[in-house]
């Protein structure tokens, strides 16, 4: 991830990035007790627009509710969230596309392992929108680390501490010369990547693990499903075997930081002919257009 831009929202004010610090004894630092989201902001001349901001905000509300962080929903509504995003983007005046990371940190000091009622601080910062995976065909490796099951740390909640799981698996993949990992669940079914959802295409049908497969309910996953439905592409959301990826015609991934990006190799086997496929490519173009263009779906929020 690139460095944050100069001005950061932290604890109800805008400060210089160097001043936005959490204490060493806070639960956010000691236990990874924070929830977050990353949303994209597209820059077009003087205009700056956020994509699916209401859905990102809603997922933060839900993440907080799942882990018992009650403050956020009481103190924040969507209008307040938009206003902070608007001011943040205005203060930093990005000249090309950026990502915005918004986090609810539990910043109570040494409270032990509990959460309810503890003080929280919200931060928001901007950084360059550099994709975290290659965009022209990536190579994936199945991880020996299994995805954290929903009944251990809920995958629907975007909890910072859970990302140790992602770090372990992604580092292993990189150390082995791959671009990212594929997480399986305890039964060997496909879940997702370290920070992206996964899709495959077989005989014209778009297949992806359903939302109960220990995955994050990704906002770009939802976007691609909606676009595919509009295009009349048959969709199958279900459990997916690893070997289905080996014989897929196409594989691609979705995520704010990953984009809609093709996979050309899985565990040393070429996907299809080893080049990006037409269905994934079409959905990538449709997704890029949706991100940039205001439309009737209400997915785009004008910030500046
Ligand atoms: N899965 C995980 C584990 C992630 O961290 C992300 C990135 N937020 C995704 C999937 C994709 O989610 P989204 O489309 O909302 O960025």
py3Dmol code that shows the C-alpha trace and the ligand (Angstrom):
import py3Dmol

protein = """\
ATOM      1  CA  UNK A   1       0.000   0.000   0.000  1.00  0.00           C
ATOM      2  CA  UNK A   2       1.221   3.474  -0.859  1.00  0.00           C
ATOM      3  CA  UNK A   3       1.780   6.102   1.865  1.00  0.00           C
ATOM      4  CA  UNK A   4      -1.251   8.078   3.051  1.00  0.00           C
ATOM      5  CA  UNK A   5      -1.699  11.510   1.512  1.00  0.00           C
ATOM      6  CA  UNK A   6      -0.840  14.486   3.752  1.00  0.00           C
ATOM      7  CA  UNK A   7      -4.173  15.104   5.479  1.00  0.00           C
ATOM      8  CA  UNK A   8      -5.909  12.377   7.474  1.00  0.00           C
ATOM      9  CA  UNK A   9      -9.239  12.272   9.294  1.00  0.00           C
ATOM     10  CA  UNK A  10      -8.586  11.001  12.818  1.00  0.00           C
ATOM     11  CA  UNK A  11     -10.743  11.281  15.935  1.00  0.00           C
ATOM     12  CA  UNK A  12     -13.151  13.864  14.588  1.00  0.00           C
ATOM     13  CA  UNK A  13     -10.576  16.226  13.056  1.00  0.00           C
ATOM     14  CA  UNK A  14      -8.323  16.539  10.061  1.00  0.00           C
ATOM     15  CA  UNK A  15      -4.647  16.305  10.979  1.00  0.00           C
ATOM     16  CA  UNK A  16      -1.293  15.754   9.281  1.00  0.00           C
ATOM     17  CA  UNK A  17      -0.654  12.049   8.633  1.00  0.00           C
ATOM     18  CA  UNK A  18       2.215  11.954  11.178  1.00  0.00           C
ATOM     19  CA  UNK A  19      -0.192  13.062  13.929  1.00  0.00           C
ATOM     20  CA  UNK A  20      -2.777  10.316  13.324  1.00  0.00           C
ATOM     21  CA  UNK A  21      -1.451   7.780  15.836  1.00  0.00           C
ATOM     22  CA  UNK A  22      -2.992   5.151  18.096  1.00  0.00           C
ATOM     23  CA  UNK A  23      -1.591   4.452  21.557  1.00  0.00           C
ATOM     24  CA  UNK A  24       0.555   1.343  22.133  1.00  0.00           C
ATOM     25  CA  UNK A  25      -1.857   0.065  24.807  1.00  0.00           C
ATOM     26  CA  UNK A  26      -5.072   0.264  22.761  1.00  0.00           C
ATOM     27  CA  UNK A  27      -7.098  -2.822  21.807  1.00  0.00           C
ATOM     28  CA  UNK A  28      -6.702  -1.863  18.142  1.00  0.00           C
ATOM     29  CA  UNK A  29      -2.940  -2.285  18.469  1.00  0.00           C
ATOM     30  CA  UNK A  30      -2.875  -5.137  20.990  1.00  0.00           C
ATOM     31  CA  UNK A  31      -5.637  -7.352  19.522  1.00  0.00           C
ATOM     32  CA  UNK A  32      -6.223  -6.032  15.983  1.00  0.00           C
ATOM     33  CA  UNK A  33      -9.624  -4.903  17.229  1.00  0.00           C
ATOM     34  CA  UNK A  34     -10.759  -2.585  14.432  1.00  0.00           C
ATOM     35  CA  UNK A  35     -12.989  -2.893  11.412  1.00  0.00           C
ATOM     36  CA  UNK A  36     -12.370  -1.245   8.046  1.00  0.00           C
ATOM     37  CA  UNK A  37     -13.243  -0.838   4.437  1.00  0.00           C
ATOM     38  CA  UNK A  38     -11.446   0.476   1.343  1.00  0.00           C
ATOM     39  CA  UNK A  39     -13.446   2.310  -1.320  1.00  0.00           C
ATOM     40  CA  UNK A  40     -12.266   3.777  -4.643  1.00  0.00           C
ATOM     41  CA  UNK A  41     -12.456   7.435  -5.630  1.00  0.00           C
ATOM     42  CA  UNK A  42     -12.303   8.185  -9.340  1.00  0.00           C
ATOM     43  CA  UNK A  43     -10.827  11.508 -10.446  1.00  0.00           C
ATOM     44  CA  UNK A  44     -12.049  13.045 -13.703  1.00  0.00           C
ATOM     45  CA  UNK A  45     -10.944  16.651 -14.187  1.00  0.00           C
ATOM     46  CA  UNK A  46     -12.388  18.623 -11.252  1.00  0.00           C
ATOM     47  CA  UNK A  47     -14.839  15.873 -10.409  1.00  0.00           C
ATOM     48  CA  UNK A  48     -14.209  13.182  -7.779  1.00  0.00           C
ATOM     49  CA  UNK A  49     -16.636  10.307  -7.308  1.00  0.00           C
ATOM     50  CA  UNK A  50     -16.798   7.385  -4.860  1.00  0.00           C
ATOM     51  CA  UNK A  51     -18.106   3.971  -5.917  1.00  0.00           C
ATOM     52  CA  UNK A  52     -20.773   2.153  -3.869  1.00  0.00           C
ATOM     53  CA  UNK A  53     -20.061   4.288  -0.818  1.00  0.00           C
ATOM     54  CA  UNK A  54     -23.399   3.439   0.826  1.00  0.00           C
ATOM     55  CA  UNK A  55     -22.562  -0.273   0.572  1.00  0.00           C
ATOM     56  CA  UNK A  56     -19.117   0.247   2.097  1.00  0.00           C
ATOM     57  CA  UNK A  57     -20.659   2.226   4.958  1.00  0.00           C
ATOM     58  CA  UNK A  58     -23.336  -0.425   5.478  1.00  0.00           C
ATOM     59  CA  UNK A  59     -20.710  -3.191   5.589  1.00  0.00           C
ATOM     60  CA  UNK A  60     -18.828  -1.239   8.283  1.00  0.00           C
ATOM     61  CA  UNK A  61     -22.039  -0.913  10.311  1.00  0.00           C
ATOM     62  CA  UNK A  62     -22.631  -4.661   9.932  1.00  0.00           C
ATOM     63  CA  UNK A  63     -19.009  -5.558  10.762  1.00  0.00           C
ATOM     64  CA  UNK A  64     -19.273  -3.479  13.949  1.00  0.00           C
ATOM     65  CA  UNK A  65     -22.587  -5.100  14.866  1.00  0.00           C
ATOM     66  CA  UNK A  66     -21.219  -8.616  14.361  1.00  0.00           C
ATOM     67  CA  UNK A  67     -18.253  -8.082  16.668  1.00  0.00           C
ATOM     68  CA  UNK A  68     -20.216  -6.089  19.245  1.00  0.00           C
ATOM     69  CA  UNK A  69     -18.909  -2.589  18.560  1.00  0.00           C
ATOM     70  CA  UNK A  70     -22.077  -0.640  19.268  1.00  0.00           C
ATOM     71  CA  UNK A  71     -20.738   2.933  19.185  1.00  0.00           C
ATOM     72  CA  UNK A  72     -20.263   3.271  15.459  1.00  0.00           C
ATOM     73  CA  UNK A  73     -23.890   2.751  14.434  1.00  0.00           C
ATOM     74  CA  UNK A  74     -25.064   5.113  17.204  1.00  0.00           C
ATOM     75  CA  UNK A  75     -22.655   7.897  16.361  1.00  0.00           C
ATOM     76  CA  UNK A  76     -22.427   7.675  12.587  1.00  0.00           C
ATOM     77  CA  UNK A  77     -24.912   7.781   9.759  1.00  0.00           C
ATOM     78  CA  UNK A  78     -24.291   7.759   6.031  1.00  0.00           C
ATOM     79  CA  UNK A  79     -24.517  11.548   5.704  1.00  0.00           C
ATOM     80  CA  UNK A  80     -21.745  12.028   8.255  1.00  0.00           C
ATOM     81  CA  UNK A  81     -19.609   9.389   6.506  1.00  0.00           C
ATOM     82  CA  UNK A  82     -20.069  11.115   3.126  1.00  0.00           C
ATOM     83  CA  UNK A  83     -19.254  14.504   4.606  1.00  0.00           C
ATOM     84  CA  UNK A  84     -15.953  13.257   6.060  1.00  0.00           C
ATOM     85  CA  UNK A  85     -15.072  11.557   2.757  1.00  0.00           C
ATOM     86  CA  UNK A  86     -15.955  14.766   0.906  1.00  0.00           C
ATOM     87  CA  UNK A  87     -13.754  16.945   3.117  1.00  0.00           C
ATOM     88  CA  UNK A  88     -10.905  14.409   3.079  1.00  0.00           C
ATOM     89  CA  UNK A  89     -10.848  14.315  -0.696  1.00  0.00           C
ATOM     90  CA  UNK A  90     -11.171  18.107  -0.922  1.00  0.00           C
ATOM     91  CA  UNK A  91      -8.217  18.625   1.480  1.00  0.00           C
ATOM     92  CA  UNK A  92      -5.940  16.198  -0.384  1.00  0.00           C
ATOM     93  CA  UNK A  93      -7.098  17.150  -3.911  1.00  0.00           C
ATOM     94  CA  UNK A  94      -5.899  13.948  -5.638  1.00  0.00           C
ATOM     95  CA  UNK A  95      -5.145  14.353  -9.351  1.00  0.00           C
ATOM     96  CA  UNK A  96      -5.513  10.655 -10.198  1.00  0.00           C
ATOM     97  CA  UNK A  97      -7.634   7.784  -8.834  1.00  0.00           C
ATOM     98  CA  UNK A  98      -7.174   6.977  -5.141  1.00  0.00           C
ATOM     99  CA  UNK A  99      -8.361   4.488  -2.561  1.00  0.00           C
ATOM    100  CA  UNK A 100      -9.785   5.626   0.771  1.00  0.00           C
ATOM    101  CA  UNK A 101      -9.341   3.432   3.820  1.00  0.00           C
ATOM    102  CA  UNK A 102     -11.869   4.032   6.616  1.00  0.00           C
ATOM    103  CA  UNK A 103     -11.343   2.282   9.956  1.00  0.00           C
ATOM    104  CA  UNK A 104     -13.141   2.112  13.293  1.00  0.00           C
ATOM    105  CA  UNK A 105     -10.374   1.536  15.860  1.00  0.00           C
ATOM    106  CA  UNK A 106     -11.047   0.400  19.422  1.00  0.00           C
ATOM    107  CA  UNK A 107      -8.728   2.805  21.197  1.00  0.00           C
ATOM    108  CA  UNK A 108      -9.538   2.017  24.818  1.00  0.00           C
ATOM    109  CA  UNK A 109      -6.333   1.236  26.736  1.00  0.00           C
ATOM    110  CA  UNK A 110      -5.632  -2.196  28.248  1.00  0.00           C
ATOM    111  CA  UNK A 111      -9.266  -3.249  28.736  1.00  0.00           C
ATOM    112  CA  UNK A 112      -8.470  -6.976  28.386  1.00  0.00           C
ATOM    113  CA  UNK A 113     -10.175  -9.178  25.821  1.00  0.00           C
ATOM    114  CA  UNK A 114     -13.584  -7.592  25.595  1.00  0.00           C
ATOM    115  CA  UNK A 115     -15.228  -5.142  23.245  1.00  0.00           C
ATOM    116  CA  UNK A 116     -18.712  -3.914  24.158  1.00  0.00           C
ATOM    117  CA  UNK A 117     -18.960  -0.266  25.121  1.00  0.00           C
ATOM    118  CA  UNK A 118     -15.274   0.492  24.533  1.00  0.00           C
ATOM    119  CA  UNK A 119     -14.243   3.837  23.068  1.00  0.00           C
ATOM    120  CA  UNK A 120     -13.633   3.987  19.324  1.00  0.00           C
ATOM    121  CA  UNK A 121     -11.878   6.405  17.000  1.00  0.00           C
ATOM    122  CA  UNK A 122     -12.606   6.595  13.288  1.00  0.00           C
ATOM    123  CA  UNK A 123      -9.835   7.282  10.779  1.00  0.00           C
ATOM    124  CA  UNK A 124      -9.973   7.874   7.036  1.00  0.00           C
ATOM    125  CA  UNK A 125      -7.052   8.379   4.691  1.00  0.00           C
ATOM    126  CA  UNK A 126      -6.329   8.550   0.984  1.00  0.00           C
ATOM    127  CA  UNK A 127      -3.588   6.737  -0.961  1.00  0.00           C
ATOM    128  CA  UNK A 128      -2.728   6.088  -4.606  1.00  0.00           C
ATOM    129  CA  UNK A 129      -4.958   3.496  -6.290  1.00  0.00           C
ATOM    130  CA  UNK A 130      -2.252   0.956  -7.110  1.00  0.00           C
ATOM    131  CA  UNK A 131      -3.701  -2.554  -7.725  1.00  0.00           C
ATOM    132  CA  UNK A 132      -2.443  -5.269  -5.364  1.00  0.00           C
ATOM    133  CA  UNK A 133      -2.311  -7.968  -8.060  1.00  0.00           C
ATOM    134  CA  UNK A 134      -1.172  -7.995 -11.728  1.00  0.00           C
ATOM    135  CA  UNK A 135      -3.948  -6.870 -14.068  1.00  0.00           C
ATOM    136  CA  UNK A 136      -2.877  -8.789 -17.182  1.00  0.00           C
ATOM    137  CA  UNK A 137      -2.969 -12.379 -15.901  1.00  0.00           C
ATOM    138  CA  UNK A 138      -1.954 -13.558 -12.435  1.00  0.00           C
ATOM    139  CA  UNK A 139      -0.603 -16.869 -11.149  1.00  0.00           C
ATOM    140  CA  UNK A 140      -2.244 -18.295  -8.027  1.00  0.00           C
ATOM    141  CA  UNK A 141      -1.198 -21.012  -5.603  1.00  0.00           C
ATOM    142  CA  UNK A 142      -3.449 -22.915  -3.212  1.00  0.00           C
ATOM    143  CA  UNK A 143      -2.463 -22.090   0.331  1.00  0.00           C
ATOM    144  CA  UNK A 144      -1.730 -24.666   3.019  1.00  0.00           C
ATOM    145  CA  UNK A 145      -3.184 -22.101   5.445  1.00  0.00           C
ATOM    146  CA  UNK A 146      -6.971 -22.622   5.613  1.00  0.00           C
ATOM    147  CA  UNK A 147      -9.456 -19.726   5.625  1.00  0.00           C
ATOM    148  CA  UNK A 148     -10.570 -18.771   9.121  1.00  0.00           C
ATOM    149  CA  UNK A 149     -14.028 -20.342   9.486  1.00  0.00           C
ATOM    150  CA  UNK A 150     -17.033 -18.086  10.075  1.00  0.00           C
ATOM    151  CA  UNK A 151     -17.510 -19.611  13.526  1.00  0.00           C
ATOM    152  CA  UNK A 152     -13.974 -18.593  14.585  1.00  0.00           C
ATOM    153  CA  UNK A 153     -13.673 -15.041  13.200  1.00  0.00           C
ATOM    154  CA  UNK A 154     -16.711 -14.104  11.094  1.00  0.00           C
ATOM    155  CA  UNK A 155     -15.673 -13.641   7.464  1.00  0.00           C
ATOM    156  CA  UNK A 156     -18.572 -11.238   6.802  1.00  0.00           C
ATOM    157  CA  UNK A 157     -17.014  -8.802   9.272  1.00  0.00           C
ATOM    158  CA  UNK A 158     -13.990  -6.964   7.900  1.00  0.00           C
ATOM    159  CA  UNK A 159     -11.993  -7.202  11.129  1.00  0.00           C
ATOM    160  CA  UNK A 160      -8.363  -6.085  11.023  1.00  0.00           C
ATOM    161  CA  UNK A 161      -7.035  -8.898  13.227  1.00  0.00           C
ATOM    162  CA  UNK A 162      -8.340 -11.540  10.792  1.00  0.00           C
ATOM    163  CA  UNK A 163      -5.875 -10.290   8.193  1.00  0.00           C
ATOM    164  CA  UNK A 164      -3.023 -12.204   9.860  1.00  0.00           C
ATOM    165  CA  UNK A 165      -4.588 -15.178   8.030  1.00  0.00           C
ATOM    166  CA  UNK A 166      -4.324 -13.307   4.714  1.00  0.00           C
ATOM    167  CA  UNK A 167      -0.755 -12.177   5.391  1.00  0.00           C
ATOM    168  CA  UNK A 168       0.439 -15.734   6.142  1.00  0.00           C
ATOM    169  CA  UNK A 169      -1.085 -17.136   2.954  1.00  0.00           C
ATOM    170  CA  UNK A 170      -0.098 -14.277   0.641  1.00  0.00           C
ATOM    171  CA  UNK A 171       3.493 -14.269   1.925  1.00  0.00           C
ATOM    172  CA  UNK A 172       3.743 -18.020   1.291  1.00  0.00           C
ATOM    173  CA  UNK A 173       2.430 -17.534  -2.253  1.00  0.00           C
ATOM    174  CA  UNK A 174       4.922 -14.726  -2.947  1.00  0.00           C
ATOM    175  CA  UNK A 175       7.806 -16.734  -1.434  1.00  0.00           C
ATOM    176  CA  UNK A 176       6.892 -19.566  -3.838  1.00  0.00           C
ATOM    177  CA  UNK A 177       6.972 -17.195  -6.833  1.00  0.00           C
ATOM    178  CA  UNK A 178       3.182 -16.719  -7.226  1.00  0.00           C
ATOM    179  CA  UNK A 179       1.124 -13.520  -7.224  1.00  0.00           C
ATOM    180  CA  UNK A 180      -1.446 -14.484  -4.594  1.00  0.00           C
ATOM    181  CA  UNK A 181      -2.987 -17.419  -2.758  1.00  0.00           C
ATOM    182  CA  UNK A 182      -6.237 -19.371  -2.994  1.00  0.00           C
ATOM    183  CA  UNK A 183      -7.762 -20.079   0.397  1.00  0.00           C
ATOM    184  CA  UNK A 184      -9.655 -23.342   0.923  1.00  0.00           C
ATOM    185  CA  UNK A 185     -11.978 -24.004   3.859  1.00  0.00           C
ATOM    186  CA  UNK A 186     -11.593 -26.931   6.253  1.00  0.00           C
ATOM    187  CA  UNK A 187     -13.369 -29.262   3.789  1.00  0.00           C
ATOM    188  CA  UNK A 188     -11.165 -28.286   0.855  1.00  0.00           C
ATOM    189  CA  UNK A 189     -13.692 -26.036  -0.872  1.00  0.00           C
ATOM    190  CA  UNK A 190     -12.551 -22.815  -2.532  1.00  0.00           C
ATOM    191  CA  UNK A 191     -13.110 -19.599  -0.535  1.00  0.00           C
ATOM    192  CA  UNK A 192     -11.247 -16.553  -1.874  1.00  0.00           C
ATOM    193  CA  UNK A 193      -7.819 -14.896  -2.204  1.00  0.00           C
ATOM    194  CA  UNK A 194      -5.991 -12.954   0.499  1.00  0.00           C
ATOM    195  CA  UNK A 195      -8.042  -9.819  -0.298  1.00  0.00           C
ATOM    196  CA  UNK A 196     -10.257 -10.603  -3.299  1.00  0.00           C
ATOM    197  CA  UNK A 197     -13.172 -12.859  -4.275  1.00  0.00           C
ATOM    198  CA  UNK A 198     -12.814 -15.507  -6.957  1.00  0.00           C
ATOM    199  CA  UNK A 199     -14.962 -16.476  -9.980  1.00  0.00           C
ATOM    200  CA  UNK A 200     -14.656 -19.156 -12.614  1.00  0.00           C
ATOM    201  CA  UNK A 201     -16.393 -19.687 -15.952  1.00  0.00           C
ATOM    202  CA  UNK A 202     -17.266 -23.116 -17.272  1.00  0.00           C
ATOM    203  CA  UNK A 203     -19.342 -23.757 -20.387  1.00  0.00           C
ATOM    204  CA  UNK A 204     -20.583 -20.160 -20.303  1.00  0.00           C
ATOM    205  CA  UNK A 205     -21.761 -20.254 -16.654  1.00  0.00           C
ATOM    206  CA  UNK A 206     -20.305 -17.865 -14.093  1.00  0.00           C
ATOM    207  CA  UNK A 207     -19.561 -19.780 -10.879  1.00  0.00           C
ATOM    208  CA  UNK A 208     -18.476 -18.360  -7.515  1.00  0.00           C
ATOM    209  CA  UNK A 209     -18.485 -19.560  -3.898  1.00  0.00           C
ATOM    210  CA  UNK A 210     -21.717 -18.428  -2.256  1.00  0.00           C
ATOM    211  CA  UNK A 211     -21.736 -15.967   0.635  1.00  0.00           C
ATOM    212  CA  UNK A 212     -21.817 -18.765   3.226  1.00  0.00           C
ATOM    213  CA  UNK A 213     -18.456 -20.222   2.074  1.00  0.00           C
ATOM    214  CA  UNK A 214     -16.296 -18.329   4.631  1.00  0.00           C
ATOM    215  CA  UNK A 215     -15.772 -15.405   2.266  1.00  0.00           C
ATOM    216  CA  UNK A 216     -15.986 -11.659   2.615  1.00  0.00           C
ATOM    217  CA  UNK A 217     -19.209 -10.516   0.944  1.00  0.00           C
ATOM    218  CA  UNK A 218     -17.209  -8.341  -1.452  1.00  0.00           C
ATOM    219  CA  UNK A 219     -18.835  -5.265  -2.906  1.00  0.00           C
ATOM    220  CA  UNK A 220     -17.167  -5.793  -6.288  1.00  0.00           C
ATOM    221  CA  UNK A 221     -18.307  -9.432  -6.195  1.00  0.00           C
ATOM    222  CA  UNK A 222     -21.871  -8.137  -5.837  1.00  0.00           C
ATOM    223  CA  UNK A 223     -21.255  -5.630  -8.657  1.00  0.00           C
ATOM    224  CA  UNK A 224     -19.989  -8.310 -11.052  1.00  0.00           C
ATOM    225  CA  UNK A 225     -22.946 -10.581 -10.202  1.00  0.00           C
ATOM    226  CA  UNK A 226     -25.382  -7.737 -10.962  1.00  0.00           C
ATOM    227  CA  UNK A 227     -23.643  -6.893 -14.253  1.00  0.00           C
ATOM    228  CA  UNK A 228     -23.529 -10.563 -15.286  1.00  0.00           C
ATOM    229  CA  UNK A 229     -27.230 -10.912 -14.505  1.00  0.00           C
ATOM    230  CA  UNK A 230     -27.981  -7.817 -16.628  1.00  0.00           C
ATOM    231  CA  UNK A 231     -25.970  -9.394 -19.465  1.00  0.00           C
ATOM    232  CA  UNK A 232     -27.965 -12.636 -19.220  1.00  0.00           C
ATOM    233  CA  UNK A 233     -24.925 -14.706 -18.177  1.00  0.00           C
ATOM    234  CA  UNK A 234     -26.028 -17.819 -16.211  1.00  0.00           C
ATOM    235  CA  UNK A 235     -24.823 -17.593 -12.569  1.00  0.00           C
ATOM    236  CA  UNK A 236     -24.200 -20.391 -10.089  1.00  0.00           C
ATOM    237  CA  UNK A 237     -23.335 -19.463  -6.483  1.00  0.00           C
ATOM    238  CA  UNK A 238     -22.408 -22.631  -4.579  1.00  0.00           C
ATOM    239  CA  UNK A 239     -19.536 -24.544  -3.017  1.00  0.00           C
ATOM    240  CA  UNK A 240     -16.637 -24.859  -5.462  1.00  0.00           C
ATOM    241  CA  UNK A 241     -14.074 -27.696  -5.612  1.00  0.00           C
ATOM    242  CA  UNK A 242     -10.429 -26.797  -6.176  1.00  0.00           C
ATOM    243  CA  UNK A 243     -10.275 -29.111  -9.191  1.00  0.00           C
ATOM    244  CA  UNK A 244     -13.001 -27.046 -10.870  1.00  0.00           C
ATOM    245  CA  UNK A 245     -10.479 -24.207 -11.063  1.00  0.00           C
ATOM    246  CA  UNK A 246      -8.033 -26.569 -12.823  1.00  0.00           C
ATOM    247  CA  UNK A 247     -10.529 -27.289 -15.636  1.00  0.00           C
ATOM    248  CA  UNK A 248     -12.206 -23.858 -15.813  1.00  0.00           C
ATOM    249  CA  UNK A 249     -12.365 -21.965 -19.115  1.00  0.00           C
ATOM    250  CA  UNK A 250     -11.726 -18.712 -17.239  1.00  0.00           C
ATOM    251  CA  UNK A 251     -10.851 -17.633 -13.708  1.00  0.00           C
ATOM    252  CA  UNK A 252     -10.844 -14.042 -12.450  1.00  0.00           C
ATOM    253  CA  UNK A 253     -10.927 -12.187  -9.167  1.00  0.00           C
ATOM    254  CA  UNK A 254     -12.744  -9.113  -7.844  1.00  0.00           C
ATOM    255  CA  UNK A 255     -11.975  -6.547  -5.170  1.00  0.00           C
ATOM    256  CA  UNK A 256     -11.552  -2.832  -4.667  1.00  0.00           C
ATOM    257  CA  UNK A 257      -7.751  -3.122  -4.501  1.00  0.00           C
ATOM    258  CA  UNK A 258      -7.523  -6.072  -6.927  1.00  0.00           C
ATOM    259  CA  UNK A 259      -9.911  -4.756  -9.582  1.00  0.00           C
ATOM    260  CA  UNK A 260     -11.582  -7.294 -11.859  1.00  0.00           C
ATOM    261  CA  UNK A 261      -8.410  -9.134 -12.830  1.00  0.00           C
ATOM    262  CA  UNK A 262      -7.796 -12.325 -14.829  1.00  0.00           C
ATOM    263  CA  UNK A 263      -6.066 -15.445 -13.496  1.00  0.00           C
ATOM    264  CA  UNK A 264      -3.992 -17.325 -16.080  1.00  0.00           C
ATOM    265  CA  UNK A 265      -2.434 -20.038 -13.913  1.00  0.00           C
ATOM    266  CA  UNK A 266      -3.578 -22.040 -10.861  1.00  0.00           C
ATOM    267  CA  UNK A 267      -1.145 -24.387  -9.093  1.00  0.00           C
ATOM    268  CA  UNK A 268       1.059 -24.679 -12.188  1.00  0.00           C
ATOM    269  CA  UNK A 269      -1.862 -25.418 -14.556  1.00  0.00           C
ATOM    270  CA  UNK A 270      -2.849 -22.954 -17.288  1.00  0.00           C
ATOM    271  CA  UNK A 271      -6.389 -21.601 -17.043  1.00  0.00           C
ATOM    272  CA  UNK A 272      -7.966 -22.313 -20.458  1.00  0.00           C
ATOM    273  CA  UNK A 273      -5.342 -21.310 -23.017  1.00  0.00           C
ATOM    274  CA  UNK A 274      -3.420 -19.272 -20.443  1.00  0.00           C
ATOM    275  CA  UNK A 275      -4.777 -15.914 -21.615  1.00  0.00           C
ATOM    276  CA  UNK A 276      -7.584 -13.748 -20.152  1.00  0.00           C
ATOM    277  CA  UNK A 277     -11.016 -15.015 -21.261  1.00  0.00           C
ATOM    278  CA  UNK A 278     -13.885 -13.128 -22.953  1.00  0.00           C
ATOM    279  CA  UNK A 279     -16.505 -13.283 -20.170  1.00  0.00           C
ATOM    280  CA  UNK A 280     -14.119 -12.019 -17.490  1.00  0.00           C
ATOM    281  CA  UNK A 281     -12.797  -9.404 -19.881  1.00  0.00           C
ATOM    282  CA  UNK A 282     -16.309  -8.190 -20.722  1.00  0.00           C
ATOM    283  CA  UNK A 283     -17.244  -7.962 -17.041  1.00  0.00           C
ATOM    284  CA  UNK A 284     -13.996  -6.116 -16.273  1.00  0.00           C
ATOM    285  CA  UNK A 285     -14.865  -3.493 -18.908  1.00  0.00           C
ATOM    286  CA  UNK A 286     -18.453  -3.183 -17.642  1.00  0.00           C
ATOM    287  CA  UNK A 287     -17.166  -2.881 -14.036  1.00  0.00           C
ATOM    288  CA  UNK A 288     -14.640  -0.179 -15.037  1.00  0.00           C
ATOM    289  CA  UNK A 289     -17.383   1.763 -16.805  1.00  0.00           C
ATOM    290  CA  UNK A 290     -19.732   1.482 -13.797  1.00  0.00           C
ATOM    291  CA  UNK A 291     -16.997   2.815 -11.536  1.00  0.00           C
ATOM    292  CA  UNK A 292     -16.495   5.878 -13.719  1.00  0.00           C
ATOM    293  CA  UNK A 293     -19.974   6.741 -14.885  1.00  0.00           C
ATOM    294  CA  UNK A 294     -22.956   7.881 -12.905  1.00  0.00           C
ATOM    295  CA  UNK A 295     -25.911   5.734 -13.764  1.00  0.00           C
ATOM    296  CA  UNK A 296     -29.419   4.810 -12.715  1.00  0.00           C
ATOM    297  CA  UNK A 297     -28.233   2.319 -10.124  1.00  0.00           C
ATOM    298  CA  UNK A 298     -27.092   5.023  -7.699  1.00  0.00           C
ATOM    299  CA  UNK A 299     -23.687   3.391  -7.259  1.00  0.00           C
ATOM    300  CA  UNK A 300     -21.704   6.596  -7.709  1.00  0.00           C
ATOM    301  CA  UNK A 301     -21.514   9.412  -5.123  1.00  0.00           C
ATOM    302  CA  UNK A 302     -20.167  12.772  -6.233  1.00  0.00           C
ATOM    303  CA  UNK A 303     -17.723  14.006  -3.567  1.00  0.00           C
ATOM    304  CA  UNK A 304     -16.227  17.099  -5.188  1.00  0.00           C
TER     305      UNK A 304
END
"""
ligand_1 = """\
16
LIG
N -12.111 -10.879 0.367
C -11.264 -10.326 1.259
C -10.679 -11.183 2.336
C -10.932 -8.957 1.162
O -10.103 -8.402 2.045
C -11.480 -8.194 0.112
C -11.078 -6.746 -0.039
N -11.874 -5.906 0.717
C -12.375 -8.803 -0.773
C -12.663 -10.140 -0.621
C -13.051 -8.000 -1.854
O -13.997 -7.136 -1.266
P -14.436 -5.772 -1.968
O -14.930 -6.135 -3.326
O -15.520 -5.242 -1.099
O -13.231 -4.892 -2.027
"""
view = py3Dmol.view(width=600, height=400)
view.addModel(protein, "pdb")
view.setStyle({"model": 0}, {"cartoon": {"style": "trace"}})
view.addModel(ligand_1, "xyz")
view.setStyle({"model": 1}, {"stick": {}})
view.zoomTo()
view.show()
